[in-house]
Amino acid sequence: MLNIVIFGAPGSGKGTQSARIVEKYGLNHISTGDVLRAEIKNGTELGKTANEYISNGQLIPDALMIDILASVFDSFKDSKGVIFDGFPRTIAQAEALKKMLDERGQEVSIMLDLEVPEDELMVRLIKRGQETGRADDNEETIKKRLVVYHSQTAPLIDWYKNDGKYRHINGLGTMDGIFADICKAVESL
């Protein structure tokens, strides 16, 4: 199986490129936000537990998030692989994901890091906010999200480098050009 972690700051193009990767390689897409909303909407036990945390403004514990991801991962029978979008976000989550995949005889094949300069991220996210009305795409919130990204999530770059899975992708340029670089990285495996 081809298991990809797509990584990058908010506005780096993860969602756009994930959709293209899914289409080209026939992978299943696991977006943690989508998964949580579905579990809650479907009233599953995991969803009910997750909703208690969310309703109280708390982050979902890593162990619960891994249980939810494992459940979704296991539901993909005869899958060619999975793209993980929005997870892991911390080293503890990366370690938990590695353990969960190991238990299934799987591993992360590659971690794609879409790197985009911060000034470009601001432009993209403000534009997205104007186009979609997304409330969290305003300058103040974007700055906070980028601080969290740099402090909590960016350390994963070194973790995946040490694991031999890291691939840098220049997130500037045309969507097609960026996707071509992603394909080269994936097909080099």
VMD Tcl script that draws the C-alpha trace (Angstrom):
set ca {
  {0.00 0.00 0.00}
  {1.02 3.58 -0.68}
  {0.47 5.57 2.51}
  {1.17 9.28 2.22}
  {1.26 11.99 4.87}
  {0.68 15.40 3.27}
  {2.06 18.20 5.31}
  {2.23 21.98 5.23}
  {1.08 25.14 6.90}
  {-2.53 26.32 6.59}
  {-2.98 27.56 3.02}
  {-0.12 25.50 1.56}
  {-2.46 23.61 -0.78}
  {-2.80 20.29 1.07}
  {-6.49 19.87 0.26}
  {-6.08 20.78 -3.41}
  {-3.10 18.50 -3.94}
  {-4.63 15.67 -1.85}
  {-7.62 15.55 -4.22}
  {-5.26 15.27 -7.20}
  {-3.18 12.53 -5.52}
  {-6.35 10.55 -4.67}
  {-7.51 10.80 -8.28}
  {-4.19 9.86 -9.89}
  {-3.14 7.03 -7.55}
  {-6.55 5.69 -6.49}
  {-5.91 6.27 -2.79}
  {-8.40 6.79 0.00}
  {-8.33 10.21 1.65}
  {-8.41 10.61 5.41}
  {-8.96 14.21 6.47}
  {-9.15 14.33 10.24}
  {-11.69 17.16 10.16}
  {-13.98 15.28 7.75}
  {-13.59 12.05 9.73}
  {-14.51 13.72 13.02}
  {-17.55 15.43 11.54}
  {-18.73 12.10 10.04}
  {-18.23 10.17 13.30}
  {-20.18 12.83 15.22}
  {-22.93 13.04 12.58}
  {-23.30 9.23 12.53}
  {-23.56 9.12 16.32}
  {-20.85 6.47 16.73}
  {-19.41 5.86 20.19}
  {-16.12 7.39 19.05}
  {-18.04 10.35 17.63}
  {-19.96 10.89 20.88}
  {-16.73 10.85 22.88}
  {-15.02 13.21 20.41}
  {-18.00 15.58 20.51}
  {-17.73 15.85 24.30}
  {-14.19 17.19 23.92}
  {-15.07 19.50 21.02}
  {-18.18 20.85 22.77}
  {-16.00 21.79 25.75}
  {-13.48 23.54 23.52}
  {-10.83 20.89 24.13}
  {-8.50 19.12 21.73}
  {-9.25 15.47 21.11}
  {-6.68 13.26 22.88}
  {-4.19 11.58 20.56}
  {-5.27 8.08 21.64}
  {-8.89 8.80 20.68}
  {-7.85 10.35 17.35}
  {-5.74 7.27 16.55}
  {-8.68 4.98 17.43}
  {-10.87 6.95 15.03}
  {-8.21 6.90 12.27}
  {-7.62 3.17 12.79}
  {-11.35 2.53 12.43}
  {-11.48 4.49 9.16}
  {-8.22 2.95 7.89}
  {-9.54 -0.56 8.60}
  {-12.74 0.22 6.67}
  {-10.79 0.60 3.42}
  {-10.75 -2.97 2.19}
  {-8.59 -3.72 -0.87}
  {-7.25 -0.17 -0.75}
  {-4.25 0.93 -2.81}
  {-3.30 3.19 0.08}
  {-4.26 6.25 2.05}
  {-3.38 9.91 2.15}
  {-3.40 11.37 5.66}
  {-4.38 15.05 5.52}
  {-4.24 17.03 8.78}
  {-2.65 14.23 10.77}
  {-0.18 13.86 12.37}
  {0.30 17.34 13.80}
  {2.72 16.50 16.62}
  {5.59 14.07 17.15}
  {3.45 12.10 19.63}
  {0.79 11.72 16.91}
  {3.42 10.65 14.35}
  {4.67 7.99 16.77}
  {1.09 6.81 17.40}
  {0.37 6.67 13.65}
  {3.56 4.68 13.06}
  {2.55 2.20 15.79}
  {-1.03 1.89 14.44}
  {0.28 1.21 10.91}
  {2.97 -1.22 12.21}
  {0.21 -3.26 13.90}
  {-1.36 -3.65 10.44}
  {1.87 -4.50 8.64}
  {1.87 -1.04 7.03}
  {3.99 2.09 7.17}
  {4.04 5.68 5.98}
  {5.57 5.46 2.51}
  {6.37 9.16 2.17}
  {5.77 12.49 3.89}
  {5.24 15.32 1.41}
  {6.03 18.76 2.86}
  {4.40 21.56 0.86}
  {6.54 24.55 1.75}
  {5.14 28.03 1.09}
  {6.57 31.33 2.42}
  {4.49 32.90 5.19}
  {3.65 36.08 3.24}
  {2.18 33.94 0.44}
  {0.21 31.86 2.98}
  {-1.36 35.07 4.32}
  {-2.37 36.17 0.80}
  {-3.85 32.75 -0.03}
  {-5.78 32.39 3.22}
  {-7.22 35.91 3.19}
  {-8.30 35.35 -0.42}
  {-9.85 31.99 0.53}
  {-11.70 33.67 3.39}
  {-13.09 36.30 1.03}
  {-14.15 33.67 -1.52}
  {-15.60 31.08 0.87}
  {-16.61 33.12 3.90}
  {-14.54 30.83 6.13}
  {-14.51 32.62 9.48}
  {-11.03 31.37 10.48}
  {-9.44 32.89 7.36}
  {-8.85 36.37 8.77}
  {-5.48 37.97 9.46}
  {-5.55 37.67 13.27}
  {-6.63 34.01 13.28}
  {-4.23 33.11 10.45}
  {-1.30 34.52 12.44}
  {-2.32 32.43 15.46}
  {-2.68 29.29 13.33}
  {0.79 29.86 11.84}
  {2.34 30.28 15.31}
  {0.77 26.95 16.37}
  {1.98 25.34 13.14}
  {5.57 26.52 13.63}
  {5.71 25.60 17.32}
  {3.87 22.26 17.34}
  {3.77 20.88 13.82}
  {6.99 21.98 12.10}
  {9.14 19.73 14.37}
  {7.61 16.79 12.45}
  {9.85 17.72 9.51}
  {12.95 16.55 11.38}
  {11.09 13.50 12.74}
  {10.19 12.34 9.22}
  {13.69 13.22 7.93}
  {15.14 10.93 10.62}
  {12.64 8.26 9.57}
  {13.79 8.58 5.94}
  {10.27 9.46 4.71}
  {10.59 13.24 4.21}
  {10.28 14.89 0.77}
  {10.37 18.66 0.32}
  {7.89 20.06 -2.23}
  {8.09 23.70 -3.30}
  {4.50 24.89 -2.76}
  {4.97 27.98 -4.95}
  {4.12 27.88 -8.63}
  {1.26 26.53 -10.67}
  {-0.98 23.78 -9.31}
  {0.15 21.56 -12.20}
  {3.84 22.27 -11.55}
  {3.51 21.50 -7.85}
  {1.57 18.32 -8.63}
  {4.28 17.24 -11.10}
  {6.87 17.59 -8.30}
  {4.63 15.54 -5.99}
  {4.30 12.80 -8.64}
  {8.10 12.69 -9.10}
  {8.55 12.24 -5.34}
  {5.86 9.53 -5.10}
  {7.08 7.67 -8.17}
  {10.67 7.69 -6.89}
  {9.65 5.23 -4.14}
}
mol new
graphics top color blue
foreach p $ca { graphics top sphere $p radius 0.5 }
foreach p [lrange $ca 0 end-1] q [lrange $ca 1 end] { graphics top cylinder $p $q radius 0.2 }
display resetview
